Amino acid sequence: MIAMMASELAKVIDGVMHDSNDVSVSGSVVIDSRDVTVGGIFFAIKGEKLDGADYSDDAYKRGAVLVIAQRQVSGPCIVVEDVVVSLGKLARHVREELVNLEVIAITGSQGKTTTKDLISWITSLVGKTVATFASYNNEIGLPLTILNCTQETKYCVVEMGARRSGDIALLCEIAQPNYGVVLKVGSAHIGEFGSQEIIARTKAELVTSLKGDGVAILGSYDEFTPHMADDLSIKKITFGEGPNEDVRATDIEIREGRAHFDLVTPVGRAAVGLRLIGEHQVSNALAAAAVATALGISLDTIAGGLSTAEVHSKWRMELHELPGLLLINDAYNANTESTAAALRVLALFAQERGGLSWAFLGKMHELGESSAQEHAKIGTLAESMGIDHLVCVSAPEYALALSDSDDIRVHLCTSISEAELFAEHFSPGDSVLVKASRAEKLELLAESLISTWNSKLGEQE
């Protein structure tokens, strides 16, 4: 964080100082006392079950110089009415102080984290970059990302998620983005919003928040996103695979599950070969290329960055090349669009490798009244793609529209432990996908399948 006096910090967050000398503070800002480093600031968030203020002593022991809490604690502290709101106030102040910082904000129903990773990979090649850690994309995570910036930071890349209308507008007040990226309006969280139209209006809050010199970077993958800046006096850059997009991909080929294409921008054309798995990554790469183009980064740097980028976010299309078996762990999140994309990747690998395809699918959450229909749609899609085994893990809805046939074998499991048993039926050359919403914890299933396969090979040696 940028350096500031404790008294100034108290004023910024509308707090009252207690037992604190007016010292300069510039350490890291954390919300978990276990993450405190020497000179750090601990924001003690009060939740429904836990009060962070109860861990203030632990924070001091680890080197915290200041605790922000909703009640006075036994040490240097600033008492505020709401710690989360104060965190946002401090982040907004830091953002306003960093006048040369370029903030790139990303929203959309899918692909935010991968796109963030790609953008930050490219920008880090030309300047110091801070990016959202994991999926810290809400009113807590976004301020923490901003507060990691210093005077030396050139680019800050943030994700913006939303659970209700107004969420993104609030995040924009804090981050004040220069560039707003909208990837796609899909079905994620439709159960909370009610319709795609409402989701679209919420995502559009990012675009309408941009100031006159801001740039809207819009995907062409749904009917809403391309028109979000139509009535605004800001610059717009479109990306997609159509001939009229400002940044587009042509001559797409899939080799060993990875997309290769020609990247076309207003300044020229360059070859790109992604390391990421799946044709659906093309749209994320194009979004990153559009941002980099808007930033004035050279085409060679963009193409080289996309071709070397490695995404390290956990459980997102993690490829495990085991002896004789391929396992794709995509257990971080799931909605209709991302699950369909993952199935396409599975079908492609199975075709290339020649073995059987196994799709272990858990529930997709937050689909609202259409949940059963959307799950059934994925089941029929798996059948049409030629998936050999569909293992429904506590999600029988996938099989609702499937009848007995030789095209796909459907297995209904009531638990992860029951699904684990199918690892005994894997054969060399098979390809396996594990996919579900995060709450289903299917990463545990992926770990078990890997362990069982390795043990099986050990027994055969």
C-alpha positions in Angstrom: 0.0 0.0 0.0 1.1 3.6 -0.5 2.5 5.3 2.6 0.2 7.5 4.7 0.0 8.7 8.3 -2.3 6.8 10.7 -4.3 10.0 11.4 -4.9 10.5 7.6 -6.0 6.9 7.3 -8.5 7.3 10.1 -9.9 10.4 8.4 -10.2 8.6 5.1 -12.2 5.7 6.5 -14.2 7.9 9.0 -12.8 6.2 12.0 -11.6 7.1 15.5 -8.0 6.3 16.6 -7.2 4.6 19.9 -3.9 3.8 21.5 -2.0 4.7 18.3 0.8 7.1 17.7 0.5 9.1 14.5 3.0 6.9 12.6 3.4 6.3 8.9 1.8 3.1 7.7 2.5 1.4 4.4 2.4 -2.3 5.1 0.2 -4.9 3.5 -3.5 -4.9 4.2 -5.1 -8.2 5.1 -8.4 -9.6 6.5 -7.0 -12.8 8.0 -4.8 -12.4 11.1 -2.7 -15.4 9.9 -1.7 -13.4 6.8 -0.3 -10.4 8.7 3.3 -9.5 8.0 5.5 -7.1 9.9 4.2 -3.5 9.5 0.8 -4.8 8.2 -2.7 -3.5 8.7 -5.4 -5.9 9.8 -9.0 -5.2 8.8 -11.0 -7.2 11.4 -14.2 -7.9 9.5 -17.2 -8.8 11.6 -19.3 -11.6 10.1 -22.4 -13.5 11.1 -20.5 -16.1 13.2 -17.0 -14.6 13.7 -15.7 -11.2 14.7 -12.3 -10.4 13.3 -11.6 -8.2 16.3 -11.3 -11.4 18.4 -8.1 -12.1 16.5 -6.5 -8.7 17.0 -4.0 -10.1 19.5 -2.8 -12.7 17.0 -2.5 -9.9 14.4 -0.3 -7.8 16.7 1.9 -10.8 17.6 2.5 -11.3 13.8 3.6 -7.7 13.4 0.5 -5.7 12.7 0.9 -2.0 13.5 -2.8 -1.2 13.2 -6.1 -2.9 13.5 -9.3 -1.6 11.9 -12.3 -2.9 13.9 -15.9 -2.1 14.9 -15.0 -2.0 18.5 -11.9 -1.0 20.5 -9.3 -3.7 21.0 -6.2 -3.8 23.2 -3.7 -2.2 20.9 -3.3 0.5 18.2 -6.6 0.6 16.4 -9.1 2.6 14.5 -12.7 2.0 15.3 -15.2 2.3 12.4 -18.9 1.7 11.9 -18.4 -0.9 9.2 -15.1 -2.5 8.4 -16.0 -3.7 4.9 -17.2 -0.2 4.0 -14.0 1.3 5.4 -11.9 -1.1 3.4 -13.6 0.2 0.3 -13.1 3.8 1.3 -9.4 3.3 1.8 -9.1 1.5 -1.5 -10.9 4.3 -3.3 -8.6 6.9 -1.7 -5.5 4.9 -2.7 -6.9 4.6 -6.3 -7.4 8.4 -6.5 -3.8 9.0 -5.3 -2.4 6.8 -7.9 -3.2 9.1 -10.8 -0.9 7.2 -13.3 -2.3 3.8 -12.6 -4.2 2.1 -15.4 -7.1 0.0 -14.0 -8.5 -2.7 -16.2 -11.8 -4.2 -14.9 -13.3 -7.4 -16.2 -16.9 -8.8 -15.9 -18.9 -11.4 -17.6 -20.7 -14.7 -16.9 -17.7 -16.8 -17.6 -14.0 -16.5 -18.3 -13.2 -13.6 -15.9 -10.3 -15.3 -14.1 -8.7 -16.7 -17.2 -9.0 -13.4 -19.0 -7.5 -11.6 -16.0 -4.6 -14.0 -15.9 -4.0 -13.5 -19.6 -4.1 -9.7 -19.4 -1.8 -9.6 -16.4 0.6 -11.9 -18.1 0.9 -9.6 -21.1 1.0 -6.3 -19.1 3.6 -7.7 -16.8 5.9 -7.9 -19.8 5.9 -4.2 -20.2 5.2 -2.8 -16.7 4.7 -3.7 -13.0 1.2 -5.3 -12.7 -1.1 -6.1 -9.8 -4.0 -8.5 -10.4 -6.9 -10.0 -8.6 -5.8 -13.0 -6.5 -7.8 -16.1 -7.3 -11.4 -14.8 -7.7 -11.4 -11.9 -5.2 -14.0 -10.0 -7.2 -16.4 -8.6 -4.6 -16.6 -5.7 -2.2 -13.8 -7.2 -0.1 -11.5 -8.8 -2.7 -11.4 -5.9 -5.1 -10.3 -3.3 -2.5 -7.6 -5.7 -1.3 -6.3 -5.9 -4.9 -6.3 -2.1 -5.2 -4.5 -1.7 -1.9 -1.6 -3.9 -3.2 -0.8 -1.2 -5.7 2.0 1.3 -5.1 3.4 4.3 -6.9 5.5 1.9 -9.0 2.5 -0.1 -10.2 1.6 0.6 -13.8 -1.4 -1.7 -14.4 -4.0 -3.1 -12.0 -6.2 -5.9 -13.4 -9.4 -6.6 -11.4 -12.4 -8.9 -11.8 -15.8 -7.7 -10.9 -18.5 -10.2 -9.9 -22.1 -9.5 -9.0 -24.9 -11.1 -7.0 -27.4 -8.4 -7.5 -28.0 -5.2 -9.5 -25.7 -2.3 -8.3 -22.8 -4.5 -7.2 -20.6 -3.7 -10.2 -21.5 0.0 -9.9 -20.3 0.0 -6.3 -17.0 -1.8 -7.3 -16.5 0.8 -10.1 -16.8 3.6 -7.5 -13.9 2.1 -5.7 -11.7 1.0 -8.7 -12.5 3.8 -11.1 -11.5 1.7 -14.1 -9.9 3.2 -17.3 -10.8 0.1 -19.3 -14.0 -1.9 -18.9 -14.1 -5.5 -20.4 -17.4 -7.3 -20.7 -16.9 -10.9 -21.9 -20.3 -12.5 -22.2 -23.8 -12.4 -20.7 -24.7 -16.0 -19.9 -26.8 -17.9 -17.5 -24.5 -17.8 -14.4 -26.5 -16.6 -11.3 -29.7 -16.4 -13.3 -31.5 -17.9 -10.3 -30.6 -14.8 -8.3 -31.1 -12.2 -11.1 -34.2 -13.6 -12.7 -33.4 -13.1 -16.4 -30.5 -12.6 -18.8 -31.8 -9.1 -19.4 -31.2 -8.2 -15.8 -27.8 -9.8 -15.8 -27.0 -7.8 -18.9 -28.0 -4.5 -17.2 -25.9 -5.4 -14.2 -22.8 -6.2 -16.3 -23.4 -3.0 -18.2 -22.8 -1.0 -15.0 -19.1 -1.4 -15.7 -19.4 0.3 -19.1 -21.7 3.1 -17.9 -19.2 3.9 -15.1 -16.4 4.7 -17.5 -15.4 8.3 -17.8 -15.1 10.2 -21.1 -11.6 8.9 -21.7 -12.5 5.4 -20.8 -12.5 2.4 -23.2 -15.2 -0.2 -23.4 -14.0 -3.6 -24.6 -16.9 -5.7 -25.6 -17.3 -9.3 -26.7 -19.6 -10.3 -29.5 -20.7 -13.6 -28.0 -24.3 -12.7 -27.0 -27.0 -10.3 -28.1 -26.5 -7.8 -25.2 -22.8 -7.1 -24.8 -22.0 -5.5 -28.2 -24.5 -2.8 -27.6 -23.6 -1.7 -24.1 -21.8 1.4 -25.2 -24.1 2.4 -28.0 -25.4 5.5 -26.4 -22.2 6.5 -24.6 -19.5 9.0 -25.7 -16.6 6.7 -25.0 -14.3 4.6 -27.2 -15.4 1.1 -28.0 -13.3 -1.9 -29.1 -15.1 -5.1 -30.1 -13.6 -8.6 -30.1 -14.8 -11.9 -31.4 -14.5 -14.3 -34.4 -16.7 -12.4 -36.9 -15.2 -10.4 -39.8 -16.3 -7.0 -38.4 -14.8 -7.1 -35.0 -11.9 -4.8 -34.2 -9.8 -7.7 -32.7 -10.6 -11.1 -34.1 -9.4 -14.6 -34.6 -9.2 -16.3 -38.0 -8.1 -19.7 -39.2 -8.7 -21.4 -35.9 -7.2 -24.9 -35.5 -7.2 -27.2 -32.5 -4.1 -29.2 -31.9 -3.8 -31.4 -28.9 -6.7 -29.6 -27.3 -5.2 -26.2 -27.7 -6.3 -23.4 -30.1 -4.0 -22.0 -32.7 -5.1 -19.0 -34.8 -4.2 -15.8 -36.5 -4.8 -12.8 -34.3 -6.0 -9.8 -36.3 -6.0 -6.3 -34.8 -6.1 -2.8 -36.3 -2.3 -2.8 -36.6 -1.7 -6.1 -38.2 -1.9 -9.9 -38.0 0.2 -12.4 -36.0 0.1 -16.1 -35.2 -0.9 -17.3 -31.8 -0.7 -20.8 -30.2 -2.4 -21.0 -26.8 -1.1 -23.2 -24.0 -4.6 -23.2 -22.5 -6.9 -26.1 -23.1 -10.1 -25.7 -25.2 -11.4 -23.8 -28.1 -13.5 -21.7 -25.7 -10.2 -20.0 -24.6 -10.1 -18.1 -27.9 -12.6 -15.6 -26.7 -10.6 -15.0 -23.5 -7.4 -14.6 -25.5 -9.1 -12.1 -27.8 -10.4 -10.1 -24.8 -6.8 -9.9 -23.5 -5.5 -8.9 -26.9 -8.1 -6.2 -27.2 -7.1 -4.7 -23.8 -3.4 -4.9 -24.7 -4.1 -3.2 -28.1 -6.0 -0.4 -26.3 -3.0 0.0 -24.0 -0.7 0.4 -27.0 1.3 -2.8 -26.4 2.9 -4.0 -29.6 1.3 -6.8 -31.6 4.4 -9.0 -31.3 4.4 -8.7 -27.5 0.6 -9.5 -27.4 1.0 -12.6 -29.7 4.1 -13.7 -27.8 2.4 -13.2 -24.4 -0.7 -15.2 -25.4 1.4 -18.0 -26.8 3.5 -18.3 -23.6 0.8 -17.5 -20.9 0.2 -20.2 -18.3 -2.9 -19.8 -16.1 -2.2 -20.9 -12.5 -5.7 -20.5 -11.0 -6.7 -23.8 -9.3 -9.1 -26.3 -10.7 -9.7 -24.4 -13.9 -9.1 -26.9 -16.8 -6.2 -28.4 -14.9 -4.7 -31.0 -17.2 -3.2 -34.1 -15.4 -1.2 -36.2 -17.9 -1.0 -39.5 -16.0 0.6 -42.6 -17.4 -2.1 -43.8 -19.8 -4.8 -41.5 -18.6 -5.8 -37.9 -19.1 -7.7 -36.2 -16.3 -9.2 -32.7 -16.6 -9.9 -31.0 -13.3 -12.4 -28.2 -13.9 -14.1 -28.3 -10.5 -13.8 -24.6 -9.6 -17.2 -23.5 -11.0 -19.9 -24.5 -13.4 -22.7 -23.1 -15.4 -24.4 -24.3 -18.6 -21.9 -22.6 -21.0 -18.7 -23.5 -19.2 -19.9 -27.2 -18.7 -20.7 -27.4 -22.4 -17.2 -26.0 -23.2 -15.6 -28.6 -20.9 -17.5 -31.4 -22.5 -16.2 -30.3 -26.0 -12.7 -30.4 -24.6 -13.3 -33.9 -23.2 -14.7 -35.2 -26.5 -11.8 -33.7 -28.5 -9.2 -35.4 -26.3 -11.0 -38.7 -26.3 -11.1 -38.6 -30.1 -7.4 -37.8 -30.3 -6.4 -40.5 -27.8 -8.7 -43.2 -28.9 -9.9 -44.3 -25.5 -13.2 -43.9 -23.7 -14.5 -40.6 -22.4 -15.7 -40.2 -18.8 -17.6 -37.1 -17.6 -18.0 -36.8 -13.9 -20.5 -34.0 -13.4 -21.8 -32.5 -10.2 -24.6 -29.9 -9.8 -24.5 -26.5 -11.4 -25.8 -24.0 -8.9 -27.7 -20.7 -9.1 -29.7 -21.6 -12.2 -33.0 -20.8 -10.6 -36.3 -22.3 -11.9 -34.6 -23.5 -15.1 -32.1 -25.7 -13.2 -33.6 -29.1 -14.0 -34.0 -28.1 -17.6 -30.4 -26.8 -17.9 -29.0 -29.9 -16.3 -31.0 -32.1 -18.7 -29.7 -30.0 -21.6 -26.1 -30.8 -20.7 -27.0 -34.5 -20.4 -28.4 -34.6 -24.0 -25.4 -32.5 -25.1 -23.0 -35.1 -23.7 -24.9 -37.9 -25.5 -24.8 -35.9 -28.8 -21.0 -35.4 -28.5 -20.4 -39.1 -28.1 -19.4 -39.1 -24.5 -19.1 -42.7 -23.4 -19.8 -42.5 -19.7 -21.8 -39.8 -17.9 -21.3 -40.1 -14.1 -23.9 -37.9 -12.3 -22.5 -37.1 -8.9 -25.5 -36.2 -6.6 -27.1 -34.7 -9.8 -29.6 -37.0 -11.4 -31.0 -34.1 -13.3 -28.4 -34.6 -16.0 -30.2 -37.9 -17.0 -33.8 -36.5 -17.1 -34.0 -36.4 -20.9 -31.9 -39.5 -21.5 -33.4 -42.9 -22.3 -31.7 -46.3 -22.4 -29.4 -46.4 -25.4 -26.0 -47.7 -26.5 -24.8 -44.2 -27.2 -24.0 -43.2 -23.6 -23.7 -45.1 -20.3 -25.3 -43.1 -17.5 -24.3 -43.7 -13.9 -26.2 -42.1 -11.0 -24.1 -41.6 -7.8 -25.4 -40.2 -4.6 -22.0 -39.2 -3.2 -18.4 -38.5 -4.1 -17.3 -41.8 -2.5 -19.6 -43.7 -4.7 -18.3 -42.0 -7.8 -14.7 -42.7 -6.8 -15.3 -46.4 -7.4 -15.5 -45.9 -11.2 -11.7 -45.3 -11.3 -11.4 -49.0 -11.2 -13.0 -49.2 -14.6 -10.6 -46.8 -16.3 -8.4 -48.2 -19.1 -5.2 -46.9 -20.7 -6.1 -44.2 -23.3 -9.2 -43.0 -21.5 -10.0 -39.3 -20.9 -11.7 -38.0 -17.8 -13.5 -34.7 -16.9 -14.4 -33.6 -13.4 -16.8 -30.6 -13.4 -19.2 -29.0 -11.0 -20.0 -25.8 -9.1 -17.4 -25.0 -6.4 -19.8 -25.9 -3.5 -19.9 -29.5 -4.7 -16.1 -29.9 -3.8 -15.5 -32.2 -6.8 -11.8 -31.4 -6.6 -11.8 -34.0 -3.9 -13.1 -36.5 -6.4 -10.4 -35.5 -8.9 -7.7 -36.1 -6.4 -9.2 -39.5 -5.5 -9.4 -40.6 -9.1 -5.8 -39.6 -9.7 -4.7 -41.5 -6.6 -6.6 -44.6 -7.4 -5.3 -44.7 -11.0 -1.7 -44.3 -9.8 -2.2 -47.0 -7.2 -3.7 -49.3 -9.9 -0.6 -48.8 -12.1 1.6 -49.5 -9.1 -0.1 -52.8 -8.5 0.4 -53.8 -12.1 4.1 -53.2 -12.1 
